[in-house]
Amino acid sequence: MSRVAKMPIAVPAGAEVAINASSITVKGPLGTLTQALNGLVKVENNNGTLTFDVIDESRESNAMSGTLRAL
């Protein structure tokens, strides 16, 4: 897994995260952001912490996990 993707993201108080099959939406006091998801990366919200895991051990999956976490 990418070194960037290994670091979880803490969701700040007042922000709402909605994850569906094709996108992730974060809504907060300053606005809303939506990012399309890639099928090679699994995104989970565990008690206010977002984690990014690879689906398989391919090079593309590894690269996309770090890219999605950074975005």
Predicted model as a PDB file, atoms N, CA, C, CB and O in Angstrom, pLDDT in the B-factor column:
MODEL        1                                                                  
ATOM      1  N   MET A   1       0.846  -1.172   0.000  1.00 66.00           N  
ATOM      2  CA  MET A   1       0.000   0.000   0.000  1.00 66.00           C  
ATOM      3  C   MET A   1       0.888   1.231   0.000  1.00 66.00           C  
ATOM      4  CB  MET A   1      -0.961   0.000   1.214  1.00 66.00           C  
ATOM      5  O   MET A   1       1.998   1.199   0.531  1.00 66.00           O  
ATOM      6  N   SER A   2       0.417   2.295  -0.581  1.00 71.00           N  
ATOM      7  CA  SER A   2       1.117   3.565  -0.637  1.00 71.00           C  
ATOM      8  C   SER A   2       1.357   4.118   0.762  1.00 71.00           C  
ATOM      9  CB  SER A   2       0.330   4.567  -1.474  1.00 71.00           C  
ATOM     10  O   SER A   2       0.525   3.944   1.653  1.00 71.00           O  
ATOM     11  N   ARG A   3       2.503   4.788   0.957  1.00 84.00           N  
ATOM     12  CA  ARG A   3       2.780   5.387   2.261  1.00 84.00           C  
ATOM     13  C   ARG A   3       1.768   6.484   2.587  1.00 84.00           C  
ATOM     14  CB  ARG A   3       4.205   5.955   2.296  1.00 84.00           C  
ATOM     15  O   ARG A   3       1.401   6.670   3.747  1.00 84.00           O  
ATOM     16  N   VAL A   4       1.324   7.202   1.573  1.00 83.00           N  
ATOM     17  CA  VAL A   4       0.332   8.259   1.787  1.00 83.00           C  
ATOM     18  C   VAL A   4      -0.993   7.660   2.218  1.00 83.00           C  
ATOM     19  CB  VAL A   4       0.145   9.100   0.514  1.00 83.00           C  
ATOM     20  O   VAL A   4      -1.651   8.194   3.112  1.00 83.00           O  
ATOM     21  N   ALA A   5      -1.393   6.560   1.597  1.00 81.00           N  
ATOM     22  CA  ALA A   5      -2.687   5.941   1.889  1.00 81.00           C  
ATOM     23  C   ALA A   5      -2.727   5.276   3.259  1.00 81.00           C  
ATOM     24  CB  ALA A   5      -3.019   4.923   0.828  1.00 81.00           C  
ATOM     25  O   ALA A   5      -3.810   5.030   3.791  1.00 81.00           O  
ATOM     26  N   LYS A   6      -1.570   4.982   3.836  1.00 87.00           N  
ATOM     27  CA  LYS A   6      -1.536   4.349   5.154  1.00 87.00           C  
ATOM     28  C   LYS A   6      -1.974   5.291   6.267  1.00 87.00           C  
ATOM     29  CB  LYS A   6      -0.146   3.838   5.445  1.00 87.00           C  
ATOM     30  O   LYS A   6      -2.392   4.835   7.331  1.00 87.00           O  
ATOM     31  N   MET A   7      -1.885   6.607   6.036  1.00 92.00           N  
ATOM     32  CA  MET A   7      -2.265   7.588   7.049  1.00 92.00           C  
ATOM     33  C   MET A   7      -3.772   7.844   6.973  1.00 92.00           C  
ATOM     34  CB  MET A   7      -1.472   8.913   6.862  1.00 92.00           C  
ATOM     35  O   MET A   7      -4.259   8.311   5.943  1.00 92.00           O  
ATOM     36  N   PRO A   8      -4.514   7.551   8.034  1.00 93.00           N  
ATOM     37  CA  PRO A   8      -5.957   7.809   8.001  1.00 93.00           C  
ATOM     38  C   PRO A   8      -6.245   9.313   8.083  1.00 93.00           C  
ATOM     39  CB  PRO A   8      -6.662   7.069   9.160  1.00 93.00           C  
ATOM     40  O   PRO A   8      -5.393  10.094   8.505  1.00 93.00           O  
ATOM     41  N   ILE A   9      -7.438   9.700   7.679  1.00 93.00           N  
ATOM     42  CA  ILE A   9      -7.877  11.093   7.738  1.00 93.00           C  
ATOM     43  C   ILE A   9      -8.925  11.213   8.835  1.00 93.00           C  
ATOM     44  CB  ILE A   9      -8.446  11.575   6.359  1.00 93.00           C  
ATOM     45  O   ILE A   9      -9.922  10.492   8.824  1.00 93.00           O  
ATOM     46  N   ALA A  10      -8.705  12.115   9.776  1.00 94.00           N  
ATOM     47  CA  ALA A  10      -9.683  12.373  10.833  1.00 94.00           C  
ATOM     48  C   ALA A  10     -10.717  13.363  10.298  1.00 94.00           C  
ATOM     49  CB  ALA A  10      -8.988  12.926  12.131  1.00 94.00           C  
ATOM     50  O   ALA A  10     -10.367  14.436   9.807  1.00 94.00           O  
ATOM     51  N   VAL A  11     -11.976  12.994  10.398  1.00 94.00           N  
ATOM     52  CA  VAL A  11     -13.060  13.863   9.937  1.00 94.00           C  
ATOM     53  C   VAL A  11     -13.339  14.885  11.043  1.00 94.00           C  
ATOM     54  CB  VAL A  11     -14.360  13.031   9.582  1.00 94.00           C  
ATOM     55  O   VAL A  11     -13.650  14.499  12.170  1.00 94.00           O  
ATOM     56  N   PRO A  12     -13.231  16.194  10.735  1.00 92.00           N  
ATOM     57  CA  PRO A  12     -13.460  17.201  11.768  1.00 92.00           C  
ATOM     58  C   PRO A  12     -14.918  17.249  12.228  1.00 92.00           C  
ATOM     59  CB  PRO A  12     -13.044  18.563  11.256  1.00 92.00           C  
ATOM     60  O   PRO A  12     -15.826  16.816  11.519  1.00 92.00           O  
ATOM     61  N   ALA A  13     -15.116  17.785  13.427  1.00 91.00           N  
ATOM     62  CA  ALA A  13     -16.471  17.935  13.958  1.00 91.00           C  
ATOM     63  C   ALA A  13     -17.258  18.882  13.053  1.00 91.00           C  
ATOM     64  CB  ALA A  13     -16.442  18.467  15.428  1.00 91.00           C  
ATOM     65  O   ALA A  13     -16.733  19.903  12.609  1.00 91.00           O  
ATOM     66  N   GLY A  14     -18.497  18.546  12.787  1.00 91.00           N  
ATOM     67  CA  GLY A  14     -19.347  19.362  11.937  1.00 91.00           C  
ATOM     68  C   GLY A  14     -19.324  18.956  10.473  1.00 91.00           C  
ATOM     69  O   GLY A  14     -20.084  19.499   9.671  1.00 91.00           O  
ATOM     70  N   ALA A  15     -18.472  18.018  10.113  1.00 94.00           N  
ATOM     71  CA  ALA A  15     -18.402  17.549   8.728  1.00 94.00           C  
ATOM     72  C   ALA A  15     -19.122  16.213   8.617  1.00 94.00           C  
ATOM     73  CB  ALA A  15     -16.926  17.420   8.253  1.00 94.00           C  
ATOM     74  O   ALA A  15     -19.063  15.385   9.526  1.00 94.00           O  
ATOM     75  N   GLU A  16     -19.803  16.014   7.488  1.00 95.00           N  
ATOM     76  CA  GLU A  16     -20.519  14.773   7.214  1.00 95.00           C  
ATOM     77  C   GLU A  16     -19.907  14.110   5.994  1.00 95.00           C  
ATOM     78  CB  GLU A  16     -22.033  15.032   6.998  1.00 95.00           C  
ATOM     79  O   GLU A  16     -19.649  14.774   4.990  1.00 95.00           O  
ATOM     80  N   VAL A  17     -19.672  12.811   6.071  1.00 95.00           N  
ATOM     81  CA  VAL A  17     -19.089  12.061   4.966  1.00 95.00           C  
ATOM     82  C   VAL A  17     -20.096  11.027   4.486  1.00 95.00           C  
ATOM     83  CB  VAL A  17     -17.756  11.382   5.389  1.00 95.00           C  
ATOM     84  O   VAL A  17     -20.624  10.247   5.279  1.00 95.00           O  
ATOM     85  N   ALA A  18     -20.359  11.026   3.181  1.00 95.00           N  
ATOM     86  CA  ALA A  18     -21.254  10.044   2.568  1.00 95.00           C  
ATOM     87  C   ALA A  18     -20.470   9.289   1.498  1.00 95.00           C  
ATOM     88  CB  ALA A  18     -22.529  10.732   1.957  1.00 95.00           C  
ATOM     89  O   ALA A  18     -19.960   9.888   0.551  1.00 95.00           O  
ATOM     90  N   ILE A  19     -20.381   7.973   1.659  1.00 94.00           N  
ATOM     91  CA  ILE A  19     -19.651   7.136   0.711  1.00 94.00           C  
ATOM     92  C   ILE A  19     -20.640   6.213   0.026  1.00 94.00           C  
ATOM     93  CB  ILE A  19     -18.527   6.321   1.417  1.00 94.00           C  
ATOM     94  O   ILE A  19     -21.368   5.473   0.687  1.00 94.00           O  
ATOM     95  N   ASN A  20     -20.667   6.257  -1.320  1.00 93.00           N  
ATOM     96  CA  ASN A  20     -21.469   5.298  -2.067  1.00 93.00           C  
ATOM     97  C   ASN A  20     -20.567   4.583  -3.068  1.00 93.00           C  
ATOM     98  CB  ASN A  20     -22.659   6.001  -2.788  1.00 93.00           C  
ATOM     99  O   ASN A  20     -19.354   4.787  -3.047  1.00 93.00           O  
ATOM    100  N   ALA A  21     -21.113   3.774  -3.917  1.00 89.00           N  
ATOM    101  CA  ALA A  21     -20.312   2.931  -4.805  1.00 89.00           C  
ATOM    102  C   ALA A  21     -19.443   3.722  -5.785  1.00 89.00           C  
ATOM    103  CB  ALA A  21     -21.216   2.017  -5.574  1.00 89.00           C  
ATOM    104  O   ALA A  21     -18.370   3.253  -6.164  1.00 89.00           O  
ATOM    105  N   SER A  22     -19.879   4.893  -6.195  1.00 92.00           N  
ATOM    106  CA  SER A  22     -19.141   5.610  -7.232  1.00 92.00           C  
ATOM    107  C   SER A  22     -18.505   6.918  -6.781  1.00 92.00           C  
ATOM    108  CB  SER A  22     -20.043   5.888  -8.362  1.00 92.00           C  
ATOM    109  O   SER A  22     -17.708   7.488  -7.527  1.00 92.00           O  
ATOM    110  N   SER A  23     -18.829   7.420  -5.582  1.00 95.00           N  
ATOM    111  CA  SER A  23     -18.264   8.702  -5.165  1.00 95.00           C  
ATOM    112  C   SER A  23     -18.254   8.841  -3.648  1.00 95.00           C  
ATOM    113  CB  SER A  23     -19.049   9.854  -5.787  1.00 95.00           C  
ATOM    114  O   SER A  23     -18.913   8.091  -2.927  1.00 95.00           O  
ATOM    115  N   ILE A  24     -17.491   9.814  -3.191  1.00 95.00           N  
ATOM    116  CA  ILE A  24     -17.458  10.188  -1.781  1.00 95.00           C  
ATOM    117  C   ILE A  24     -17.795  11.676  -1.715  1.00 95.00           C  
ATOM    118  CB  ILE A  24     -16.048   9.874  -1.117  1.00 95.00           C  
ATOM    119  O   ILE A  24     -17.258  12.478  -2.479  1.00 95.00           O  
ATOM    120  N   THR A  25     -18.684  12.034  -0.799  1.00 96.00           N  
ATOM    121  CA  THR A  25     -19.110  13.423  -0.637  1.00 96.00           C  
ATOM    122  C   THR A  25     -18.853  13.850   0.794  1.00 96.00           C  
ATOM    123  CB  THR A  25     -20.610  13.601  -1.005  1.00 96.00           C  
ATOM    124  O   THR A  25     -19.235  13.163   1.742  1.00 96.00           O  
ATOM    125  N   VAL A  26     -18.195  15.001   0.938  1.00 95.00           N  
ATOM    126  CA  VAL A  26     -17.912  15.563   2.251  1.00 95.00           C  
ATOM    127  C   VAL A  26     -18.612  16.915   2.324  1.00 95.00           C  
ATOM    128  CB  VAL A  26     -16.363  15.700   2.505  1.00 95.00           C  
ATOM    129  O   VAL A  26     -18.386  17.798   1.498  1.00 95.00           O  
ATOM    130  N   LYS A  27     -19.470  17.053   3.338  1.00 96.00           N  
ATOM    131  CA  LYS A  27     -20.252  18.276   3.509  1.00 96.00           C  
ATOM    132  C   LYS A  27     -19.869  18.893   4.846  1.00 96.00           C  
ATOM    133  CB  LYS A  27     -21.793  17.989   3.437  1.00 96.00           C  
ATOM    134  O   LYS A  27     -19.905  18.231   5.883  1.00 96.00           O  
ATOM    135  N   GLY A  28     -19.504  20.167   4.810  1.00 94.00           N  
ATOM    136  CA  GLY A  28     -19.098  20.863   6.025  1.00 94.00           C  
ATOM    137  C   GLY A  28     -19.640  22.275   6.044  1.00 94.00           C  
ATOM    138  O   GLY A  28     -20.418  22.653   5.168  1.00 94.00           O  
ATOM    139  N   PRO A  29     -19.236  23.067   7.038  1.00 94.00           N  
ATOM    140  CA  PRO A  29     -19.759  24.418   7.162  1.00 94.00           C  
ATOM    141  C   PRO A  29     -19.330  25.355   6.030  1.00 94.00           C  
ATOM    142  CB  PRO A  29     -19.330  24.993   8.469  1.00 94.00           C  
ATOM    143  O   PRO A  29     -19.973  26.382   5.813  1.00 94.00           O  
ATOM    144  N   LEU A  30     -18.267  25.025   5.313  1.00 93.00           N  
ATOM    145  CA  LEU A  30     -17.788  25.885   4.236  1.00 93.00           C  
ATOM    146  C   LEU A  30     -18.230  25.441   2.846  1.00 93.00           C  
ATOM    147  CB  LEU A  30     -16.303  25.949   4.278  1.00 93.00           C  
ATOM    148  O   LEU A  30     -17.957  26.133   1.865  1.00 93.00           O  
ATOM    149  N   GLY A  31     -18.909  24.293   2.746  1.00 96.00           N  
ATOM    150  CA  GLY A  31     -19.381  23.832   1.447  1.00 96.00           C  
ATOM    151  C   GLY A  31     -19.355  22.328   1.329  1.00 96.00           C  
ATOM    152  O   GLY A  31     -19.204  21.606   2.315  1.00 96.00           O  
ATOM    153  N   THR A  32     -19.505  21.866   0.088  1.00 96.00           N  
ATOM    154  CA  THR A  32     -19.568  20.442  -0.212  1.00 96.00           C  
ATOM    155  C   THR A  32     -18.543  20.095  -1.282  1.00 96.00           C  
ATOM    156  CB  THR A  32     -20.985  20.039  -0.666  1.00 96.00           C  
ATOM    157  O   THR A  32     -18.381  20.826  -2.259  1.00 96.00           O  
ATOM    158  N   LEU A  33     -17.846  18.962  -1.091  1.00 95.00           N  
ATOM    159  CA  LEU A  33     -16.905  18.441  -2.072  1.00 95.00           C  
ATOM    160  C   LEU A  33     -17.318  17.032  -2.452  1.00 95.00           C  
ATOM    161  CB  LEU A  33     -15.457  18.462  -1.526  1.00 95.00           C  
ATOM    162  O   LEU A  33     -17.723  16.245  -1.597  1.00 95.00           O  
ATOM    163  N   THR A  34     -17.216  16.713  -3.739  1.00 96.00           N  
ATOM    164  CA  THR A  34     -17.524  15.377  -4.223  1.00 96.00           C  
ATOM    165  C   THR A  34     -16.364  14.885  -5.064  1.00 96.00           C  
ATOM    166  CB  THR A  34     -18.841  15.363  -5.035  1.00 96.00           C  
ATOM    167  O   THR A  34     -15.856  15.610  -5.919  1.00 96.00           O  
ATOM    168  N   GLN A  35     -15.938  13.632  -4.820  1.00 94.00           N  
ATOM    169  CA  GLN A  35     -14.839  13.028  -5.571  1.00 94.00           C  
ATOM    170  C   GLN A  35     -15.271  11.656  -6.070  1.00 94.00           C  
ATOM    171  CB  GLN A  35     -13.558  12.917  -4.697  1.00 94.00           C  
ATOM    172  O   GLN A  35     -15.803  10.851  -5.306  1.00 94.00           O  
ATOM    173  N   ALA A  36     -15.044  11.393  -7.346  1.00 95.00           N  
ATOM    174  CA  ALA A  36     -15.355  10.085  -7.910  1.00 95.00           C  
ATOM    175  C   ALA A  36     -14.378   9.057  -7.357  1.00 95.00           C  
ATOM    176  CB  ALA A  36     -15.299  10.119  -9.461  1.00 95.00           C  
ATOM    177  O   ALA A  36     -13.196   9.349  -7.178  1.00 95.00           O  
ATOM    178  N   LEU A  37     -14.877   7.846  -7.085  1.00 92.00           N  
ATOM    179  CA  LEU A  37     -14.039   6.772  -6.567  1.00 92.00           C  
ATOM    180  C   LEU A  37     -13.605   5.845  -7.682  1.00 92.00           C  
ATOM    181  CB  LEU A  37     -14.775   5.988  -5.488  1.00 92.00           C  
ATOM    182  O   LEU A  37     -14.276   5.721  -8.707  1.00 92.00           O  
ATOM    183  N   ASN A  38     -12.475   5.197  -7.465  1.00 88.00           N  
ATOM    184  CA  ASN A  38     -11.948   4.215  -8.394  1.00 88.00           C  
ATOM    185  C   ASN A  38     -12.241   2.831  -7.825  1.00 88.00           C  
ATOM    186  CB  ASN A  38     -10.415   4.422  -8.637  1.00 88.00           C  
ATOM    187  O   ASN A  38     -12.195   2.649  -6.608  1.00 88.00           O  
ATOM    188  N   GLY A  39     -12.537   1.870  -8.660  1.00 89.00           N  
ATOM    189  CA  GLY A  39     -12.857   0.527  -8.210  1.00 89.00           C  
ATOM    190  C   GLY A  39     -11.687  -0.224  -7.599  1.00 89.00           C  
ATOM    191  O   GLY A  39     -11.882  -1.301  -7.035  1.00 89.00           O  
ATOM    192  N   LEU A  40     -10.478   0.313  -7.696  1.00 91.00           N  
ATOM    193  CA  LEU A  40      -9.299  -0.351  -7.156  1.00 91.00           C  
ATOM    194  C   LEU A  40      -9.048  -0.016  -5.693  1.00 91.00           C  
ATOM    195  CB  LEU A  40      -8.093   0.017  -7.968  1.00 91.00           C  
ATOM    196  O   LEU A  40      -8.172  -0.605  -5.061  1.00 91.00           O  
ATOM    197  N   VAL A  41      -9.825   0.940  -5.145  1.00 92.00           N  
ATOM    198  CA  VAL A  41      -9.595   1.405  -3.776  1.00 92.00           C  
ATOM    199  C   VAL A  41     -10.883   1.294  -2.975  1.00 92.00           C  
ATOM    200  CB  VAL A  41      -9.075   2.863  -3.766  1.00 92.00           C  
ATOM    201  O   VAL A  41     -11.957   1.647  -3.462  1.00 92.00           O  
ATOM    202  N   LYS A  42     -10.775   0.802  -1.743  1.00 93.00           N  
ATOM    203  CA  LYS A  42     -11.920   0.697  -0.836  1.00 93.00           C  
ATOM    204  C   LYS A  42     -11.786   1.802   0.217  1.00 93.00           C  
ATOM    205  CB  LYS A  42     -11.995  -0.733  -0.162  1.00 93.00           C  
ATOM    206  O   LYS A  42     -10.765   1.894   0.899  1.00 93.00           O  
ATOM    207  N   VAL A  43     -12.812   2.629   0.342  1.00 93.00           N  
ATOM    208  CA  VAL A  43     -12.819   3.729   1.311  1.00 93.00           C  
ATOM    209  C   VAL A  43     -13.819   3.388   2.404  1.00 93.00           C  
ATOM    210  CB  VAL A  43     -13.175   5.100   0.628  1.00 93.00           C  
ATOM    211  O   VAL A  43     -14.953   3.001   2.120  1.00 93.00           O  
ATOM    212  N   GLU A  44     -13.390   3.535   3.671  1.00 93.00           N  
ATOM    213  CA  GLU A  44     -14.267   3.235   4.805  1.00 93.00           C  
ATOM    214  C   GLU A  44     -14.247   4.392   5.787  1.00 93.00           C  
ATOM    215  CB  GLU A  44     -13.841   1.923   5.506  1.00 93.00           C  
ATOM    216  O   GLU A  44     -13.225   5.052   5.976  1.00 93.00           O  
ATOM    217  N   ASN A  45     -15.403   4.627   6.411  1.00 93.00           N  
ATOM    218  CA  ASN A  45     -15.524   5.619   7.472  1.00 93.00           C  
ATOM    219  C   ASN A  45     -15.715   4.859   8.781  1.00 93.00           C  
ATOM    220  CB  ASN A  45     -16.717   6.619   7.203  1.00 93.00           C  
ATOM    221  O   ASN A  45     -16.784   4.298   9.023  1.00 93.00           O  
ATOM    222  N   ASN A  46     -14.686   4.839   9.625  1.00 91.00           N  
ATOM    223  CA  ASN A  46     -14.727   4.126  10.896  1.00 91.00           C  
ATOM    224  C   ASN A  46     -14.714   5.132  12.046  1.00 91.00           C  
ATOM    225  CB  ASN A  46     -13.535   3.141  11.015  1.00 91.00           C  
ATOM    226  O   ASN A  46     -13.654   5.601  12.460  1.00 91.00           O  
ATOM    227  N   ASN A  47     -15.900   5.455  12.556  1.00 89.00           N  
ATOM    228  CA  ASN A  47     -16.026   6.355  13.712  1.00 89.00           C  
ATOM    229  C   ASN A  47     -15.302   7.681  13.508  1.00 89.00           C  
ATOM    230  CB  ASN A  47     -15.489   5.677  14.956  1.00 89.00           C  
ATOM    231  O   ASN A  47     -14.559   8.124  14.383  1.00 89.00           O  
ATOM    232  N   GLY A  48     -15.513   8.304  12.375  1.00 90.00           N  
ATOM    233  CA  GLY A  48     -14.932   9.613  12.114  1.00 90.00           C  
ATOM    234  C   GLY A  48     -13.514   9.574  11.574  1.00 90.00           C  
ATOM    235  O   GLY A  48     -12.830  10.598  11.575  1.00 90.00           O  
ATOM    236  N   THR A  49     -13.056   8.419  11.113  1.00 95.00           N  
ATOM    237  CA  THR A  49     -11.734   8.288  10.516  1.00 95.00           C  
ATOM    238  C   THR A  49     -11.873   7.617   9.157  1.00 95.00           C  
ATOM    239  CB  THR A  49     -10.778   7.483  11.439  1.00 95.00           C  
ATOM    240  O   THR A  49     -12.423   6.520   9.060  1.00 95.00           O  
ATOM    241  N   LEU A  50     -11.378   8.268   8.106  1.00 94.00           N  
ATOM    242  CA  LEU A  50     -11.436   7.698   6.765  1.00 94.00           C  
ATOM    243  C   LEU A  50     -10.171   6.892   6.505  1.00 94.00           C  
ATOM    244  CB  LEU A  50     -11.610   8.807   5.696  1.00 94.00           C  
ATOM    245  O   LEU A  50      -9.060   7.372   6.733  1.00 94.00           O  
ATOM    246  N   THR A  51     -10.346   5.661   6.025  1.00 93.00           N  
ATOM    247  CA  THR A  51      -9.221   4.812   5.659  1.00 93.00           C  
ATOM    248  C   THR A  51      -9.344   4.421   4.194  1.00 93.00           C  
ATOM    249  CB  THR A  51      -9.157   3.556   6.559  1.00 93.00           C  
ATOM    250  O   THR A  51     -10.445   4.262   3.667  1.00 93.00           O  
ATOM    251  N   PHE A  52      -8.192   4.269   3.548  1.00 91.00           N  
ATOM    252  CA  PHE A  52      -8.118   3.930   2.134  1.00 91.00           C  
ATOM    253  C   PHE A  52      -7.323   2.644   1.992  1.00 91.00           C  
ATOM    254  CB  PHE A  52      -7.473   5.083   1.306  1.00 91.00           C  
ATOM    255  O   PHE A  52      -6.139   2.610   2.329  1.00 91.00           O  
ATOM    256  N   ASP A  53      -7.959   1.578   1.497  1.00 91.00           N  
ATOM    257  CA  ASP A  53      -7.318   0.273   1.350  1.00 91.00           C  
ATOM    258  C   ASP A  53      -7.345  -0.156  -0.103  1.00 91.00           C  
ATOM    259  CB  ASP A  53      -8.009  -0.781   2.233  1.00 91.00           C  
ATOM    260  O   ASP A  53      -8.277   0.164  -0.841  1.00 91.00           O  
ATOM    261  N   VAL A  54      -6.315  -0.885  -0.510  1.00 91.00           N  
ATOM    262  CA  VAL A  54      -6.251  -1.403  -1.873  1.00 91.00           C  
ATOM    263  C   VAL A  54      -7.117  -2.658  -1.976  1.00 91.00           C  
ATOM    264  CB  VAL A  54      -4.780  -1.711  -2.283  1.00 91.00           C  
ATOM    265  O   VAL A  54      -7.250  -3.403  -1.005  1.00 91.00           O  
ATOM    266  N   ILE A  55      -7.698  -2.891  -3.136  1.00 91.00           N  
ATOM    267  CA  ILE A  55      -8.514  -4.074  -3.378  1.00 91.00           C  
ATOM    268  C   ILE A  55      -7.612  -5.274  -3.678  1.00 91.00           C  
ATOM    269  CB  ILE A  55      -9.503  -3.827  -4.545  1.00 91.00           C  
ATOM    270  O   ILE A  55      -7.842  -6.372  -3.171  1.00 91.00           O  
ATOM    271  N   ASP A  56      -6.589  -5.056  -4.501  1.00 90.00           N  
ATOM    272  CA  ASP A  56      -5.612  -6.101  -4.798  1.00 90.00           C  
ATOM    273  C   ASP A  56      -4.208  -5.512  -4.669  1.00 90.00           C  
ATOM    274  CB  ASP A  56      -5.840  -6.696  -6.225  1.00 90.00           C  
ATOM    275  O   ASP A  56      -4.060  -4.335  -4.341  1.00 90.00           O  
ATOM    276  N   GLU A  57      -3.203  -6.300  -4.916  1.00 87.00           N  
ATOM    277  CA  GLU A  57      -1.825  -5.848  -4.730  1.00 87.00           C  
ATOM    278  C   GLU A  57      -1.181  -5.354  -6.023  1.00 87.00           C  
ATOM    279  CB  GLU A  57      -0.996  -6.967  -4.152  1.00 87.00           C  
ATOM    280  O   GLU A  57       0.039  -5.425  -6.169  1.00 87.00           O  
ATOM    281  N   SER A  58      -1.982  -4.859  -6.955  1.00 90.00           N  
ATOM    282  CA  SER A  58      -1.434  -4.369  -8.219  1.00 90.00           C  
ATOM    283  C   SER A  58      -0.807  -2.990  -8.039  1.00 90.00           C  
ATOM    284  CB  SER A  58      -2.529  -4.316  -9.295  1.00 90.00           C  
ATOM    285  O   SER A  58      -1.094  -2.278  -7.076  1.00 90.00           O  
ATOM    286  N   ARG A  59       0.035  -2.640  -8.965  1.00 91.00           N  
ATOM    287  CA  ARG A  59       0.714  -1.335  -8.929  1.00 91.00           C  
ATOM    288  C   ARG A  59      -0.294  -0.194  -9.093  1.00 91.00           C  
ATOM    289  CB  ARG A  59       1.793  -1.255 -10.037  1.00 91.00           C  
ATOM    290  O   ARG A  59      -0.168   0.843  -8.441  1.00 91.00           O  
ATOM    291  N   GLU A  60      -1.284  -0.381  -9.954  1.00 92.00           N  
ATOM    292  CA  GLU A  60      -2.292   0.652 -10.185  1.00 92.00           C  
ATOM    293  C   GLU A  60      -3.136   0.891  -8.937  1.00 92.00           C  
ATOM    294  CB  GLU A  60      -3.191   0.263 -11.358  1.00 92.00           C  
ATOM    295  O   GLU A  60      -3.448   2.033  -8.601  1.00 92.00           O  
ATOM    296  N   SER A  61      -3.501  -0.185  -8.256  1.00 91.00           N  
ATOM    297  CA  SER A  61      -4.295  -0.067  -7.033  1.00 91.00           C  
ATOM    298  C   SER A  61      -3.507   0.665  -5.955  1.00 91.00           C  
ATOM    299  CB  SER A  61      -4.725  -1.455  -6.528  1.00 91.00           C  
ATOM    300  O   SER A  61      -4.060   1.497  -5.235  1.00 91.00           O  
ATOM    301  N   ASN A  62      -2.230   0.362  -5.842  1.00 90.00           N  
ATOM    302  CA  ASN A  62      -1.361   1.021  -4.881  1.00 90.00           C  
ATOM    303  C   ASN A  62      -1.275   2.521  -5.167  1.00 90.00           C  
ATOM    304  CB  ASN A  62       0.035   0.392  -4.906  1.00 90.00           C  
ATOM    305  O   ASN A  62      -1.370   3.334  -4.248  1.00 90.00           O  
ATOM    306  N   ALA A  63      -1.098   2.885  -6.421  1.00 90.00           N  
ATOM    307  CA  ALA A  63      -0.988   4.288  -6.813  1.00 90.00           C  
ATOM    308  C   ALA A  63      -2.306   5.038  -6.577  1.00 90.00           C  
ATOM    309  CB  ALA A  63      -0.577   4.393  -8.289  1.00 90.00           C  
ATOM    310  O   ALA A  63      -2.299   6.170  -6.095  1.00 90.00           O  
ATOM    311  N   MET A  64      -3.422   4.413  -6.913  1.00 91.00           N  
ATOM    312  CA  MET A  64      -4.711   5.076  -6.768  1.00 91.00           C  
ATOM    313  C   MET A  64      -5.100   5.276  -5.304  1.00 91.00           C  
ATOM    314  CB  MET A  64      -5.783   4.277  -7.478  1.00 91.00           C  
ATOM    315  O   MET A  64      -5.796   6.238  -4.978  1.00 91.00           O  
ATOM    316  N   SER A  65      -4.660   4.381  -4.421  1.00 90.00           N  
ATOM    317  CA  SER A  65      -4.988   4.546  -3.002  1.00 90.00           C  
ATOM    318  C   SER A  65      -4.361   5.825  -2.451  1.00 90.00           C  
ATOM    319  CB  SER A  65      -4.507   3.324  -2.189  1.00 90.00           C  
ATOM    320  O   SER A  65      -5.014   6.561  -1.711  1.00 90.00           O  
ATOM    321  N   GLY A  66      -3.116   6.097  -2.800  1.00 90.00           N  
ATOM    322  CA  GLY A  66      -2.464   7.322  -2.360  1.00 90.00           C  
ATOM    323  C   GLY A  66      -3.048   8.556  -3.032  1.00 90.00           C  
ATOM    324  O   GLY A  66      -3.171   9.608  -2.405  1.00 90.00           O  
ATOM    325  N   THR A  67      -3.403   8.431  -4.288  1.00 91.00           N  
ATOM    326  CA  THR A  67      -3.985   9.560  -5.021  1.00 91.00           C  
ATOM    327  C   THR A  67      -5.337   9.948  -4.437  1.00 91.00           C  
ATOM    328  CB  THR A  67      -4.135   9.216  -6.511  1.00 91.00           C  
ATOM    329  O   THR A  67      -5.591  11.130  -4.207  1.00 91.00           O  
ATOM    330  N   LEU A  68      -6.205   8.976  -4.196  1.00 91.00           N  
ATOM    331  CA  LEU A  68      -7.528   9.283  -3.629  1.00 91.00           C  
ATOM    332  C   LEU A  68      -7.420   9.851  -2.237  1.00 91.00           C  
ATOM    333  CB  LEU A  68      -8.399   8.042  -3.603  1.00 91.00           C  
ATOM    334  O   LEU A  68      -8.188  10.745  -1.884  1.00 91.00           O  
ATOM    335  N   ARG A  69      -6.492   9.363  -1.430  1.00 90.00           N  
ATOM    336  CA  ARG A  69      -6.312   9.896  -0.082  1.00 90.00           C  
ATOM    337  C   ARG A  69      -5.864  11.347  -0.147  1.00 90.00           C  
ATOM    338  CB  ARG A  69      -5.294   9.056   0.707  1.00 90.00           C  
ATOM    339  O   ARG A  69      -6.328  12.172   0.640  1.00 90.00           O  
ATOM    340  N   ALA A  70      -4.966  11.670  -1.075  1.00 92.00           N  
ATOM    341  CA  ALA A  70      -4.475  13.040  -1.217  1.00 92.00           C  
ATOM    342  C   ALA A  70      -5.578  13.987  -1.706  1.00 92.00           C  
ATOM    343  CB  ALA A  70      -3.289  13.076  -2.185  1.00 92.00           C  
ATOM    344  O   ALA A  70      -5.626  15.149  -1.302  1.00 92.00           O  
ATOM    345  N   LEU A  71      -6.454  13.489  -2.569  1.00 88.00           N  
ATOM    346  CA  LEU A  71      -7.533  14.332  -3.080  1.00 88.00           C  
ATOM    347  C   LEU A  71      -8.590  14.546  -2.012  1.00 88.00           C  
ATOM    348  CB  LEU A  71      -8.163  13.709  -4.332  1.00 88.00           C  
ATOM    349  O   LEU A  71      -9.583  15.232  -2.254  1.00 88.00           O  
TER     350      LEU A  71                                                      
ENDMDL                                                                          
END                                                                             
